[in-house]
Protein backbone atom coordinates (compact mmCIF):
# COMPACT_ATOMS: atom_id res chain seq x y z
CA UNK A 1 0.00 0.00 0.00
CA UNK A 2 1.47 3.30 -1.08
CA UNK A 3 2.23 5.80 1.63
CA UNK A 4 2.53 9.56 1.39
CA UNK A 5 6.16 10.60 0.96
CA UNK A 6 7.65 12.53 3.84
CA UNK A 7 10.05 15.49 3.58
CA UNK A 8 13.58 14.38 2.95
CA UNK A 9 14.95 16.37 5.85
CA UNK A 10 13.87 18.76 8.54
CA UNK A 11 16.00 21.55 7.06
CA UNK A 12 14.12 21.39 3.75
CA UNK A 13 10.76 21.87 5.46
CA UNK A 14 11.86 24.27 8.20
CA UNK A 15 14.81 26.13 6.68
CA UNK A 16 12.99 29.28 5.63
CA UNK A 17 10.95 29.47 8.83
CA UNK A 18 14.03 28.95 11.02
CA UNK A 19 15.89 31.76 9.27
CA UNK A 20 12.93 34.12 9.44
CA UNK A 21 12.47 33.47 13.16
CA UNK A 22 16.15 33.53 14.14
CA UNK A 23 16.79 36.82 12.29
CA UNK A 24 14.38 39.05 14.30
CA UNK A 25 15.29 37.29 17.55
CA UNK A 26 18.99 37.94 16.86
CA UNK A 27 18.30 41.58 15.98
CA UNK A 28 16.32 42.10 19.20
CA UNK A 29 19.07 40.53 21.33
CA UNK A 30 21.76 42.52 19.51
CA UNK A 31 19.94 45.82 20.14
CA UNK A 32 19.49 45.01 23.83
CA UNK A 33 23.20 44.18 24.17
CA UNK A 34 24.06 47.52 22.53
CA UNK A 35 21.74 49.42 24.90
CA UNK A 36 23.15 47.63 27.94
CA UNK A 37 26.73 48.28 26.79
CA UNK A 38 26.05 51.98 26.20
CA UNK A 39 23.85 52.76 29.18
CA UNK A 40 25.35 50.36 31.73
CA UNK A 41 28.03 52.80 32.81
CA UNK A 42 25.79 55.85 32.70
CA UNK A 43 23.60 57.25 35.43
CA UNK A 44 20.52 55.48 34.13
CA UNK A 45 21.91 52.01 34.76
CA UNK A 46 22.31 52.59 38.47
CA UNK A 47 18.71 53.72 38.81
CA UNK A 48 16.43 50.89 39.87
CA UNK A 49 12.67 50.90 39.57
CA UNK A 50 9.94 49.25 41.58
CA UNK A 51 7.77 46.75 39.75
CA UNK A 52 5.78 43.61 40.38
CA UNK A 53 8.99 41.60 40.06
CA UNK A 54 10.51 43.37 43.09
CA UNK A 55 7.44 43.96 45.21
CA UNK A 56 8.17 41.12 47.66
CA UNK A 57 11.92 41.57 48.15
CA UNK A 58 14.43 44.31 47.42
CA UNK A 59 17.87 42.91 46.82
CA UNK A 60 20.84 44.49 48.54
CA UNK A 61 24.52 43.80 48.01
CA UNK A 62 25.06 43.27 51.74
CA UNK A 63 22.52 40.40 51.90
CA UNK A 64 23.75 36.87 52.32
CA UNK A 65 23.61 34.20 49.64
CA UNK A 66 20.60 32.49 51.17
CA UNK A 67 18.72 35.77 51.65
CA UNK A 68 19.22 36.68 47.98
CA UNK A 69 18.12 33.25 46.83
CA UNK A 70 15.07 33.24 49.06
CA UNK A 71 14.07 36.77 48.12
CA UNK A 72 14.57 36.18 44.39
CA UNK A 73 12.49 33.00 44.58
CA UNK A 74 9.71 34.90 46.35
CA UNK A 75 9.80 37.68 43.75
CA UNK A 76 9.60 35.19 40.88
CA UNK A 77 6.67 33.35 42.49
CA UNK A 78 4.76 36.60 42.92
CA UNK A 79 5.45 37.61 39.31
CA UNK A 80 4.38 34.21 37.93
CA UNK A 81 1.21 34.31 40.04
CA UNK A 82 0.29 37.74 38.69
CA UNK A 83 0.99 36.64 35.11
CA UNK A 84 -1.16 33.53 35.62
CA UNK A 85 -4.10 35.55 36.95
CA UNK A 86 -3.83 38.08 34.12
CA UNK A 87 -3.71 35.28 31.54
CA UNK A 88 -6.83 33.64 32.95
CA UNK A 89 -8.59 37.02 32.86
CA UNK A 90 -7.52 37.31 29.23
CA UNK A 91 -9.00 33.85 28.54
CA UNK A 92 -12.25 34.85 30.25
CA UNK A 93 -12.56 38.08 28.25
CA UNK A 94 -11.79 36.23 25.03
CA UNK A 95 -14.39 33.60 25.92
CA UNK A 96 -16.95 36.39 26.48
CA UNK A 97 -16.04 37.77 23.01
CA UNK A 98 -14.61 41.01 24.37
CA UNK A 99 -12.17 41.05 21.47
CA UNK A 100 -12.51 44.77 20.81
CA UNK A 101 -11.69 45.60 24.44
CA UNK A 102 -8.64 43.34 24.37
CA UNK A 103 -7.50 44.88 21.11
CA UNK A 104 -7.75 48.43 22.44
CA UNK A 105 -6.09 47.42 25.71
CA UNK A 106 -3.16 45.90 23.83
CA UNK A 107 -2.95 49.01 21.69
CA UNK A 108 -2.86 51.20 24.80
CA UNK A 109 -0.13 48.99 26.29
CA UNK A 110 1.92 49.30 23.11
CA UNK A 111 1.42 53.08 23.23
CA UNK A 112 2.77 53.19 26.79
CA UNK A 113 5.76 51.01 25.92
CA UNK A 114 6.71 53.03 22.85
CA UNK A 115 5.88 56.41 24.37
CA UNK A 116 7.08 56.17 27.98
CA UNK A 117 9.74 53.46 27.95
CA UNK A 118 10.95 54.37 24.48
CA UNK A 119 10.95 58.07 25.30
CA UNK A 120 12.98 57.61 28.47
CA UNK A 121 15.54 55.41 26.71
CA UNK A 122 15.71 58.00 23.91
CA UNK A 123 16.47 60.64 26.55
CA UNK A 124 19.24 58.47 28.00
CA UNK A 125 20.76 58.01 24.54
CA UNK A 126 20.39 61.72 23.80
CA UNK A 127 22.18 62.55 27.02
CA UNK A 128 24.92 60.01 26.30
CA UNK A 129 25.62 61.12 22.73
CA UNK A 130 24.86 64.81 23.47
CA UNK A 131 22.57 65.27 20.47
CA UNK A 132 21.27 68.87 20.22
CA UNK A 133 17.48 68.71 19.92
CA UNK A 134 14.72 70.88 21.35
CA UNK A 135 11.90 69.44 23.40
CA UNK A 136 9.14 70.23 20.88
CA UNK A 137 10.88 68.39 18.07
CA UNK A 138 11.64 65.47 20.37
CA UNK A 139 8.03 65.19 21.54
CA UNK A 140 6.69 65.50 17.99
CA UNK A 141 8.97 62.77 16.66
CA UNK A 142 8.24 60.54 19.66
CA UNK A 143 4.47 60.99 19.30
CA UNK A 144 4.51 60.20 15.58
CA UNK A 145 6.74 57.18 16.16
CA UNK A 146 4.40 55.89 18.89
CA UNK A 147 1.16 56.42 16.97
CA UNK A 148 2.50 54.77 13.83
CA UNK A 149 3.70 51.83 15.92
CA UNK A 150 0.28 51.30 17.51
CA UNK A 151 -1.43 51.54 14.13
CA UNK A 152 1.05 49.15 12.52
CA UNK A 153 0.73 46.51 15.22
CA UNK A 154 -3.00 46.58 16.00
CA UNK A 155 -5.22 49.11 14.28
CA UNK A 156 -4.53 48.94 10.54
CA UNK A 157 -2.86 46.89 7.86
CA UNK A 158 0.59 48.12 6.92
CA UNK A 159 3.62 46.66 5.22
CA UNK A 160 4.67 43.46 6.95
CA UNK A 161 8.22 44.66 7.59
CA UNK A 162 6.89 47.77 9.38
CA UNK A 163 4.80 45.65 11.74
CA UNK A 164 7.66 43.23 12.32
CA UNK A 165 10.07 46.11 12.96
CA UNK A 166 7.81 47.69 15.58
CA UNK A 167 7.33 44.32 17.30
CA UNK A 168 11.10 43.94 17.55
CA UNK A 169 11.40 47.48 18.95
CA UNK A 170 8.71 46.80 21.58
CA UNK A 171 10.48 43.62 22.62
CA UNK A 172 13.80 45.46 22.83
CA UNK A 173 12.38 48.26 25.03
CA UNK A 174 10.68 45.92 27.50
CA UNK A 175 13.72 43.63 27.62
CA UNK A 176 16.04 46.52 28.45
CA UNK A 177 13.88 47.57 31.39
CA UNK A 178 13.87 43.99 32.66
CA UNK A 179 17.67 44.06 32.68
CA UNK A 180 17.48 46.81 35.32
CA UNK A 181 16.09 44.29 37.82
CA UNK A 182 18.46 42.92 40.48
CA UNK A 183 20.71 40.11 39.29
CA UNK A 184 19.36 37.28 41.42
CA UNK A 185 15.76 38.26 40.73
CA UNK A 186 16.45 38.36 36.98
CA UNK A 187 17.92 34.86 36.81
CA UNK A 188 15.28 33.35 39.07
CA UNK A 189 12.56 35.08 37.06
CA UNK A 190 13.90 33.61 33.80
CA UNK A 191 13.82 30.08 35.19
CA UNK A 192 10.38 30.56 36.74
CA UNK A 193 8.89 31.94 33.51
CA UNK A 194 10.32 29.02 31.56
CA UNK A 195 8.63 26.54 33.87
CA UNK A 196 5.42 28.57 33.76
CA UNK A 197 5.50 28.58 29.95
CA UNK A 198 5.96 24.83 29.94
CA UNK A 199 2.97 24.29 32.23
CA UNK A 200 0.70 26.92 30.65
CA UNK A 201 1.07 25.49 27.14
CA UNK A 202 1.23 21.73 27.74
CA UNK A 203 -1.01 21.09 30.75
CA UNK A 204 -4.69 20.43 29.93
CA UNK A 205 -5.86 23.29 32.14
CA UNK A 206 -3.04 25.68 31.25
CA UNK A 207 -4.21 29.22 30.46
CA UNK A 208 -2.25 29.52 27.21
CA UNK A 209 -3.51 26.15 26.02
CA UNK A 210 -7.09 27.14 26.81
CA UNK A 211 -6.60 30.39 24.92
CA UNK A 212 -5.16 28.66 21.86
CA UNK A 213 -7.86 25.98 21.83
CA UNK A 214 -10.58 28.61 22.13
CA UNK A 215 -9.11 30.58 19.25
CA UNK A 216 -8.88 27.38 17.18
CA UNK A 217 -12.50 26.48 17.89
CA UNK A 218 -13.67 29.93 16.77
CA UNK A 219 -11.11 30.28 13.98
CA UNK A 220 -10.09 33.70 15.33
CA UNK A 221 -6.79 35.43 15.94
CA UNK A 222 -5.71 36.03 19.52
CA UNK A 223 -5.43 39.79 20.20
CA UNK A 224 -1.86 39.70 21.47
CA UNK A 225 1.66 40.75 20.55
CA UNK A 226 2.71 37.90 18.29
CA UNK A 227 5.47 37.96 15.69
CA UNK A 228 4.58 36.23 12.41
CA UNK A 229 7.56 34.98 10.46
CA UNK A 230 6.03 35.08 6.98
CA UNK A 231 3.43 37.38 5.41
CA UNK A 232 -0.02 36.31 4.29
CA UNK A 233 -0.14 36.34 0.49
CA UNK A 234 -3.88 36.17 0.02
CA UNK A 235 -3.91 38.48 -3.01
CA UNK A 236 -1.93 36.02 -5.12
CA UNK A 237 -4.67 33.41 -5.00
CA UNK A 238 -6.80 32.60 -8.01
CA UNK A 239 -10.61 32.88 -7.78
CA UNK A 240 -10.90 29.11 -7.41
CA UNK A 241 -8.52 29.15 -4.41
CA UNK A 242 -10.59 31.01 -1.88
CA UNK A 243 -8.93 29.17 0.98
CA UNK A 244 -5.66 30.62 2.24
CA UNK A 245 -2.88 28.07 1.77
CA UNK A 246 -1.19 26.66 4.85
CA UNK A 247 2.16 25.05 5.38
CA UNK A 248 1.52 21.41 6.21
CA UNK A 249 4.07 19.26 7.99
CA UNK A 250 2.78 16.16 6.25
CA UNK A 251 1.59 15.56 2.73
CA UNK A 252 -2.12 16.39 2.36
CA UNK A 253 -4.52 13.84 1.07
CA UNK A 254 -5.48 13.86 -2.60
CA UNK A 255 -8.40 16.26 -2.67
CA UNK A 256 -9.09 15.84 -6.40
CA UNK A 257 -9.58 12.09 -6.06
CA UNK A 258 -12.02 12.62 -3.21
CA UNK A 259 -13.92 15.19 -5.25
CA UNK A 260 -14.17 12.87 -8.24
CA UNK A 261 -15.32 10.02 -6.02
CA UNK A 262 -18.02 12.21 -4.49
CA UNK A 263 -19.16 13.47 -7.89
CA UNK A 264 -19.21 9.98 -9.40
CA UNK A 265 -21.05 8.55 -6.44
CA UNK A 266 -23.72 11.22 -6.84
CA UNK A 267 -24.66 9.88 -10.30
CA UNK A 268 -25.30 6.32 -9.07
CA UNK A 269 -27.54 6.81 -6.07
CA UNK A 270 -30.31 4.65 -7.49
CA UNK A 271 -28.92 1.13 -8.13
CA UNK A 272 -32.01 0.07 -10.11
CA UNK A 273 -31.50 2.69 -12.83
CA UNK A 274 -27.79 2.30 -13.48
CA UNK A 275 -28.02 2.00 -17.27
CA UNK A 276 -30.39 4.94 -17.56
CA UNK A 277 -28.25 7.16 -15.35
CA UNK A 278 -25.13 6.28 -17.31
CA UNK A 279 -26.88 7.07 -20.60
CA UNK A 280 -28.11 10.40 -19.27
CA UNK A 281 -24.69 11.25 -17.86
CA UNK A 282 -23.05 10.47 -21.21
CA UNK A 283 -25.56 12.69 -23.00
CA UNK A 284 -25.00 15.49 -20.50
CA UNK A 285 -21.23 15.19 -20.87
CA UNK A 286 -21.53 15.37 -24.68
CA UNK A 287 -23.72 18.46 -24.36
CA UNK A 288 -21.23 20.05 -21.99
CA UNK A 289 -18.35 19.40 -24.38
CA UNK A 290 -20.31 20.81 -27.30
CA UNK A 291 -21.35 23.85 -25.32
CA UNK A 292 -17.79 24.58 -24.19
CA UNK A 293 -16.34 24.09 -27.67
CA UNK A 294 -19.01 26.30 -29.23
CA UNK A 295 -20.47 23.55 -31.45
CA UNK A 296 -23.80 23.30 -29.68
CA UNK A 297 -26.86 25.39 -30.33
CA UNK A 298 -27.91 28.33 -28.23
CA UNK A 299 -30.60 26.33 -26.49
CA UNK A 300 -28.22 23.53 -25.59
CA UNK A 301 -25.66 25.99 -24.21
CA UNK A 302 -28.33 27.63 -22.09
CA UNK A 303 -29.27 24.26 -20.69
CA UNK A 304 -25.71 23.11 -20.07
CA UNK A 305 -24.24 26.33 -18.66
CA UNK A 306 -25.94 25.92 -15.27
CA UNK A 307 -24.64 22.34 -15.14
CA UNK A 308 -21.08 23.58 -15.68
CA UNK A 309 -21.46 26.25 -13.02
CA UNK A 310 -22.99 23.73 -10.64
CA UNK A 311 -20.12 21.30 -11.19
CA UNK A 312 -17.52 24.02 -10.59
CA UNK A 313 -19.33 25.22 -7.47
CA UNK A 314 -19.53 21.67 -6.14
CA UNK A 315 -15.81 21.15 -6.75
CA UNK A 316 -14.92 24.44 -5.04
CA UNK A 317 -17.21 23.66 -2.10
CA UNK A 318 -15.79 20.17 -1.62
CA UNK A 319 -12.22 21.43 -1.94
CA UNK A 320 -12.88 24.13 0.64
CA UNK A 321 -14.44 21.60 3.04
CA UNK A 322 -11.48 19.25 2.60
CA UNK A 323 -8.93 22.00 3.25
CA UNK A 324 -10.87 23.29 6.25
CA UNK A 325 -10.98 19.77 7.70
CA UNK A 326 -7.23 19.39 7.16
CA UNK A 327 -6.54 22.81 8.68
CA UNK A 328 -8.64 22.03 11.74
CA UNK A 329 -6.29 19.16 12.52
CA UNK A 330 -3.10 21.12 11.89
CA UNK A 331 -4.07 24.45 13.44
CA UNK A 332 -2.45 23.82 16.80
CA UNK A 333 1.14 23.32 15.70
CA UNK A 334 2.26 26.93 16.14
CA UNK A 335 1.28 28.01 12.63
CA UNK A 336 -0.84 30.97 11.63
CA UNK A 337 -3.56 31.12 9.01
CA UNK A 338 -0.96 31.56 6.27
CA UNK A 339 1.23 28.66 7.39
CA UNK A 340 3.66 31.05 9.07
CA UNK A 341 5.33 30.17 12.33
CA UNK A 342 4.26 32.58 15.07
CA UNK A 343 6.37 33.42 18.11
CA UNK A 344 5.07 35.35 21.08
CA UNK A 345 6.76 38.63 21.90
CA UNK A 346 7.37 37.41 25.44
CA UNK A 347 9.86 34.93 24.04
CA UNK A 348 11.71 37.80 22.33
CA UNK A 349 11.76 39.69 25.62
CA UNK A 350 13.11 36.94 27.85
CA UNK A 351 15.70 35.83 25.28
CA UNK A 352 16.96 39.41 25.17
CA UNK A 353 16.86 39.77 28.95
CA UNK A 354 19.13 36.74 29.29
CA UNK A 355 21.64 38.06 26.77
CA UNK A 356 21.44 41.58 28.19
CA UNK A 357 22.14 40.34 31.70
CA UNK A 358 25.08 38.35 30.34
CA UNK A 359 26.37 41.53 28.64
CA UNK A 360 26.63 43.18 32.06
CA UNK A 361 29.33 40.68 32.95
CA UNK A 362 31.41 39.82 29.89
CA UNK A 363 31.03 39.48 26.12
CA UNK A 364 32.25 35.89 26.26
CA UNK A 365 29.12 34.98 28.19
CA UNK A 366 27.08 36.90 25.60
CA UNK A 367 28.39 34.71 22.78
CA UNK A 368 27.78 31.53 24.76
CA UNK A 369 24.25 32.53 25.77
CA UNK A 370 23.39 33.63 22.23
CA UNK A 371 24.49 30.31 20.75
CA UNK A 372 22.58 28.43 23.46
CA UNK A 373 19.38 30.40 22.81
CA UNK A 374 19.58 29.91 19.03
CA UNK A 375 20.28 26.20 19.50
CA UNK A 376 17.31 25.88 21.86
CA UNK A 377 15.07 27.74 19.42
CA UNK A 378 16.15 25.42 16.62
CA UNK A 379 15.43 22.38 18.79
CA UNK A 380 11.98 23.78 19.57
CA UNK A 381 11.19 24.29 15.88
CA UNK A 382 12.30 20.75 15.08
CA UNK A 383 10.07 19.44 17.87
CA UNK A 384 7.28 21.57 16.41
CA UNK A 385 7.66 19.72 13.11
CA UNK A 386 7.57 16.31 14.79
CA UNK A 387 4.81 16.79 17.38
CA UNK A 388 2.64 19.02 15.15
CA UNK A 389 1.16 21.11 17.96
CA UNK A 390 1.85 24.35 19.78
CA UNK A 391 4.95 24.16 21.96
CA UNK A 392 6.47 26.52 24.55
CA UNK A 393 9.48 28.38 23.16
CA UNK A 394 11.06 29.46 26.45
CA UNK A 395 12.09 26.30 28.36
CA UNK A 396 14.74 24.79 26.07
CA UNK A 397 16.35 28.09 25.06
CA UNK A 398 16.32 29.75 28.48
CA UNK A 399 17.49 26.70 30.39
CA UNK A 400 20.31 26.15 27.90
CA UNK A 401 21.18 29.86 28.11
CA UNK A 402 21.33 29.82 31.91
CA UNK A 403 23.40 26.63 31.86
CA UNK A 404 25.86 28.05 29.33
CA UNK A 405 26.10 31.30 31.31
CA UNK A 406 27.05 29.45 34.48
CA UNK A 407 29.51 27.17 32.68
CA UNK A 408 31.13 30.09 30.85
CA UNK A 409 31.37 32.29 33.92
CA UNK A 410 32.59 29.59 36.29
CA UNK A 411 34.70 27.33 34.04
CA UNK A 412 35.40 28.68 30.57
CA UNK A 413 36.41 32.17 31.66
CA UNK A 414 38.94 30.85 34.17
CA UNK A 415 40.36 28.50 31.55
CA UNK A 416 40.66 31.22 28.89
CA UNK A 417 42.23 33.69 31.33
CA UNK A 418 44.87 31.17 32.39
CA UNK A 419 45.62 30.35 28.75
CA UNK A 420 46.00 34.04 27.93
CA UNK A 421 48.21 34.72 30.95
CA UNK A 422 50.52 31.84 30.03
CA UNK A 423 50.53 32.88 26.34
CA UNK A 424 48.97 29.58 25.28
CA UNK A 425 46.03 31.37 23.65
CA UNK A 426 45.86 35.05 22.85
N, C-alpha and C positions, 0 to 999 in steps of 0.2 A: 504494500500500500504506500503510495507516494506521500511524502511528508513535505510541508512547506520549508523551503530553504531558509536557514538562519543567516544573519550577517556573518561575514567571514571573520571579523574581529570587532572588539569593542571600539577601537579607535576609529574605524570606518563609520560607525553609527553615532559616535559621540564626539568626534574630533572637533567639528564646528561649534557645537554647544559648549564643550570644555573651554575652547579658546575664547568664546564670547562671554563666558562667565568669569574666567580667570582674569581677563583684561581689566574690566571695571573694578574687580576686587583688588587687583594689584595697584591700580591707579589710586584708589581710595586709601590703601595702606601707605603708599608712597607719599601722598599729600599729608597724611597725619604725621608720618615720620619727619617730614620737612617742617611742619608747624611745631612739633615738639623740639626739634633741633634748634629752631630759631628762637622760640619763645621760652625755652626751658631756663635759660640764664637771665631772662628779663624779669621785671618786677611782677608780671602777670603770672608767672609760673609758681611763685611762692604764695600767691593768694589762693586760699582754699574756699570752697563754697559748701553750704549746707544743703543736702538733698536727702531724698528718701534712703539712699544708700549709706548715709552716715548719721541717720537719726537715732540709732540705738547706741552707737559707740563712736567716740572721737579719738582717733589714734594719736598717740604722742610718742616722740622718740625716746622718752625716758621710761616707757612702759616695758615690762618684761616680755619675753618671748611668748609665754602662755597667755598673758593678758592681751597681746596683739592677736594671737590666734583665736582666742575666745571672742574677742570683740568683733573681729572680721567675720567670723562665722555667724554671729548674731546679726550683723549688718546684712549679710548675704541672705539669711533666712527671712528677714523682714522685707527685703527688696523682692525676693521671689514670691513671698506671700502677696504683696501688693500687686505684682504683675499677674499672678494667678487670678486674683479677684477682678482686676480690670479686664482680663481676657474673658472671664465668664460673663461679665457685664456686656462685653462686646458681642458674645455669642447670643445672649438674651435679646439685645437690641436687634441683631441681625435676624433672629428668629421671629421677632415681632414686626419685621419688615420696615424698620426705621433706617433704611439705607441712606435716605437723604440727610438725616441728622448725622449719621456716621461720616458721610462724605464731607459735610461742612465742618465737622469737628476735626477730621484729619487735615482739611485745608487750613483751618485755624492753627493747628499744631505746626504745620509746615511753615505758616507765616511767622509764627513765633521763633521757630528755629532759624529761619533765614534772616529775619529782621533783628532779633535780639542777640542770639548767639553769634550769628554771622557779623552783625554790626560791631559787637564788642571785639571779636577777633580781628576784624578789619581795623579797628582803632589801635589794637596792640601792634599790628603790622605797620600801620601808619606811623606810630610812635617809634618803632624800631628802625624803619628805613628813612624816617624824617621826610615824608612826602608832603610838600606844601599843597594843602587843599582847604578850602573854606567849608564851614559847617553846612551851608545851604546846598552846595554841590554834593557834598558827601551824603546828606540825607536824601537828596533827589535821586542819586544813583542807587543808594541802598533801597529806597522804596520801589523804584522801577525793577530792580533785580529781584526783590521779594515777591512783588505782584506777578511778574512773569513766571517765576518759579512755581507759585501756587497754581496759576492757570495751566502751566505745562504739565504738572503732576496730576491734578485732579479735575479742573473745571472745563478744559477744552482740549481738543485734539491738535497737537502740534507735531513737528518733526520728531521722529523717534529718538534721534541723537540728542535733542534738546531735553526731552523728558529724562533720558538716561543720564545726561550730564547733571541735571539738577538733583536726581536721586543720589548720585555719587557725592555731590556737594553736601547734601543734607546728612548723609552718613559720615562724611569727614568732620562736619561741625560737631555733631553729637559725640562722635568718638573722641575728638580732642578734649571736650569737656569731661568725659569719663576718665581721661588720663590724669586729670587734676585730683582725682580721689586718692586717698592714702594707699600706699603700696600694698599692704596686707589685705585691705578691703578689696582692692582691684583684683588681685589674684584669686581670692576666695569667691568673689562675685562671678568671675569668669567660669570657674569650675561649677558653681551652683547653677548658673544659667545654662550650662551645657547639660547638666543632669535634668534640669527642668524641661529643656527642649526635648530631650529624649523621652521623658514621661508624657509631656503634653501632646506629642505627635503620635506615639506608638500605643499608649494605653487606651483601652476602649472608651474610658470616660474622660480622656484628656481634652482640655478646652480647644486646643488647636485642631485636634482630630474631629471634634464635634463641629467646629466651624467649617472645616474643609468638606466634611460629609454633607453638611447643610447646604453649602454652596453648590456641591455636585448635584444634590437632589433637585435644587431649583434651577440649575444651569445658570448661575449668576456669578459675577466677579465679586470677590471680597474687597470691600472698600478699605484698603490698607496700603502701606508703602511697600510695594513689591517691585523688584527689578525684573524686567522681562528681557531675556537674552536676544531674542530675534523679533523683528517686527511682523505684524499681521499684514499679509499681502492679499487682502480680500478683493482689491480692484482688478487683479490680474486673472480672476476667474472668469470662465466663459458662462453664458446664461444657463447652460445645462449643469453647471457645477455650483449650485447655490449653497452647498455645504462647505464651510471653511476646512481646508485640508489640515490634518494633524499628523504629527510625526509619530509613527507607531514603532514600538520596539519589537514587534513580531510581524511577520507577513500577514496582511489581511486576507480574509477569505475571498474567493472569486465571486464578486457581486454579480457580474454579467451572467454567470452560469445559473445563479439563483434566480435572477430575473427571468431568464429564458425558461427555467423550469416552472416558475409561477405562471408565466404567460401561456406556456403549452398546457399546463394542467387546467387552466381556465377554459380551454376549448374542448375538454373531454370530461365534463362534469357528469353528463348523462351517459352511462355505459350502454344503454339500449340503442342509442342513435349515433354510434361511432362512425358508420359509413357516411351518414348524412352530414354530420358535423365536419368530417374531413372534406367532403365535397364542397360544402359551403365555405370552409376556410380556404380551400384552393381557389375558389372563384373570387373571394375577397382579396386574396393575395395578388391574383392576376389583375384585378381592378386597381389595386393600390399601385402596382408596378406601372400600369398604363397611365394612371393619373399622374404619377411622379414624372414619367418620361414624356408626358404631353401628348400621348397617342390616344387617350381616351376622349370621349365626348364631354361636353360641358356638364351634362346631367350626371355622368358617372363621376366626374371629378368632384361635383358638389356632394355626391353621396359618400365618396371615399375620403374626402378631406377631414371630416370629423373623426373617422376611424384612425387616420394617421395621427391627428392631434391627441386622440385618446390613448393611443399606444405610447406616444412620447411622454404624455403626462403620467401614465402608469409606470413607465420605466424610471422617470425622474423621481416619482413618489417612492417606489421600491428601493431605489438607490439611496435616497435620503434616509429612509427608515433603516436600511442596513448600516449606513455609516453612523447614524445616531446610536444604534445598538452597539456598534463596535466602540464608539467614543465613550459610551456610558461605562464600559468595562475598563477603559484605559484612562479615565479622567484623573484618577487619583495617583498618578505616578510622578507628580511634580511638574506636569506640563500644562501650559495654558491652552486657550482655545485655538491658537495657531500652531500648536506643536512646540512652542518655545519653552525652554526650561526657565522657571521662575525661581528667584531667590529672594527671600525676605530681607528687608533693609537692616533688620536687627543682626543678621549674620554679617553684613558688611561692617556694622558698628563694632561688634565684639572682636572680629578679626583685627580691625584697625586698632582697637584698644590694646590688644595683646602686643602687637608690633610697636605701638607707640610707647607702651610701658617698657618694652625691651630697649627702645631707643634712648630711654633715660639712663640706661646703664652703659651699654657699649654697642657699637655697630656690628660686632661679631654675633651677638645674640639676636640682633635684628635679622641678619641673613639666615641664621638657623631657624628662627621662628617663622620667617616668611616661607622658607622651603617646607617646613612642617605643615603650615596651614594650606599651602597649595597641594601638597601630597594628600592631606586629609580631604580636601575638597574633591580632588580627583578620585579618591577611593569612594567618597559618597556618591559621585555621579556614576561610577561603575556599579555600585550597589543599586542605584536607582534603575539602571538598565536591567539588572537581573531580577529584582524583586517587583518592579513595575508598580510601585505605589509611592506615595509621598513619604519622604524620609527627613529626619532632622539633620540640618547641615552643620550644627555647632559641635556636637560631641567629639567626632573623630578629629576635626581640625584643631579645636581648642585644646583637647587633651594632649594631642601630639605637640602642639605649640608650647604648652606649659612644660611638658617633659623635656623637649629640646632646650627650652630656656634654662631649666635647672641643670641639665647635663652640660650645656655650654658654659654656664656661669661657674659651676662647681668643678668641672673636670677639664673641659676643652681649653678654657682660658688659661688655667694654670699650666697646662701642657704647652700651649703656644708661647706663653711668656717665658717659660724655661728654655724652650728651643731658641727663642729670639735672643735671650741673654747669653746663651752659650754659642751663638752664631751658627746653630744647626739649621735654622730656618729664619729667613729675614725677608 
